[in-house]
Amino acid sequence: MHELGICRNIVAIVGEAARGRPVRRVTLEIGLLSGVVPDALQFAFEAAAHGTALEGATLLINAVPGRARCLDCGAEFALVALHSACPCGSRRLTRLSGEELNIKTMELADAA
């Protein structure tokens, strides 16, 4: 389950940015073609956050659909699988979205 490793990296990045302040919420963008399973990431987040500034934080995941542009006909279209073809039949594509995994925001607890 590579989601646990991903969560450990997220916790490290957000924890460093929070500079020890408690984190209430982390929002991620995850592409539907990234190979990351959102439910597994949610499950792993609690374990990765245990004993850190992120313990008890909520993890919000926004799914990013796949999109591509055809290099033959120029059409932009929804990409439902990494190796899908353009409606024109071409497989010469530039992927525009769907593979990302971004930390978008973090919400810190109020200062005491």
C-alpha positions in Angstrom: 0.0 0.0 0.0 2.0 3.0 -1.3 -0.7 5.3 0.2 0.9 5.1 3.6 4.2 6.3 2.2 2.4 9.1 0.4 0.7 10.1 3.7 4.0 10.1 5.5 5.3 12.6 3.0 2.2 14.7 3.2 2.4 14.8 7.0 6.1 15.7 6.8 5.5 18.5 4.3 2.5 20.0 6.1 4.1 19.5 9.6 7.1 21.5 8.5 5.0 24.3 7.0 2.9 24.4 10.2 6.0 24.9 12.3 4.6 22.9 15.2 1.2 24.4 15.3 -1.7 22.0 15.3 -3.3 21.4 11.9 -7.1 21.1 11.7 -7.5 20.3 8.0 -5.5 19.4 4.9 -7.0 19.6 1.4 -5.5 17.6 -1.4 -6.1 17.4 -5.2 -5.8 13.9 -6.5 -6.0 13.1 -10.2 -8.3 10.2 -11.0 -5.5 8.7 -13.2 -2.7 9.1 -10.5 -3.0 5.5 -9.2 -3.7 6.8 -5.7 -6.7 5.2 -4.1 -8.5 8.0 -2.1 -10.1 5.6 0.4 -6.8 4.0 1.1 -5.2 7.4 1.5 -7.9 8.4 4.0 -7.3 5.3 6.0 -3.5 5.7 6.0 -3.7 9.4 6.9 -4.8 8.7 10.5 -1.9 6.3 11.1 0.7 8.6 9.5 -0.5 11.7 11.4 -0.5 9.9 14.8 1.8 11.7 17.3 2.3 14.7 14.9 0.9 18.2 14.6 -1.6 16.7 12.2 -3.1 14.2 14.7 -6.9 14.6 14.6 -6.8 16.7 11.4 -9.4 16.2 8.7 -8.2 15.1 5.3 -10.3 16.5 2.4 -9.7 15.0 -1.1 -10.8 16.8 -4.3 -10.8 14.5 -7.3 -9.4 15.9 -10.5 -10.7 14.3 -13.7 -8.5 13.2 -16.5 -8.3 15.4 -19.6 -6.1 15.2 -22.7 -5.5 17.0 -26.0 -5.0 15.0 -29.2 -1.8 15.8 -31.1 -3.5 14.8 -34.4 -6.9 16.6 -34.4 -6.4 19.1 -31.5 -9.5 17.9 -29.7 -9.6 18.2 -25.9 -11.6 15.4 -24.2 -12.2 13.6 -20.9 -9.5 10.9 -20.3 -10.9 7.9 -18.4 -7.8 5.7 -18.5 -4.1 6.5 -19.0 -4.0 4.8 -22.4 -7.4 5.9 -23.9 -7.6 7.0 -27.4 -9.0 10.3 -28.8 -12.5 10.0 -30.3 -10.7 10.4 -33.7 -8.8 7.1 -32.9 -5.4 8.7 -32.3 -3.4 7.7 -29.3 -0.9 10.6 -29.7 -2.1 12.6 -26.7 -0.9 15.2 -24.3 -2.3 14.6 -20.8 -3.6 17.9 -19.3 -4.9 16.7 -16.0 -5.7 13.7 -13.9 -2.3 12.6 -12.7 -1.7 15.2 -10.0 -1.3 14.9 -6.3 -1.2 18.3 -4.7 -1.4 19.7 -1.2 -3.8 22.6 -1.9 -4.4 24.0 1.6 -3.9 23.5 5.3 -5.9 25.0 8.1 -4.1 25.6 11.4 -5.7 25.7 14.8 -6.1 29.2 16.4 -3.1 30.4 18.4 -3.5 30.0 22.1 
